[in-house]
């Protein structure tokens, strides 16, 4: 099952997808596979090879590096994309905090997602830069 059309309005309100045209949103809806995930399910495991990225449609997940929670992810957030971009092992473990609905994008679908809109590619880069900046600031605060 692809991203349900009724979810497109929610996506449009999220930073990653804001400003996209209806055509771009429909193209995104045609990609990926929507899955229901039970609380406690491990979606990505740190150091594993990444084969997919996930878009959260509903629910929440905890993002852990080592045993430290670094973020809580919610609807409209994408994770797992870094391994698809650089081929490196997963940098974090992501566990469903409660029951969730996610869309799973394999590498080919993820590449198509980025190809659908240069806006998405730029927003992904900005989101990754924000994550890196937060890590850098934490490093300086702890070791500076």
Secondary structure, 3 states (H helix, E strand, C coil): CCCCHHHHHHHHCCCCCCCCCHHHHHHHHCCCEEEEECCCCEEECCCCECCEEEEEEECCEEEEECCEEEEEECCCCEECHHHHHHCCECCCEEEECCCEEEEEEEHHHHHHHHHHCHHHHHHHHHHHHHHHHHHHHHHHHHHC
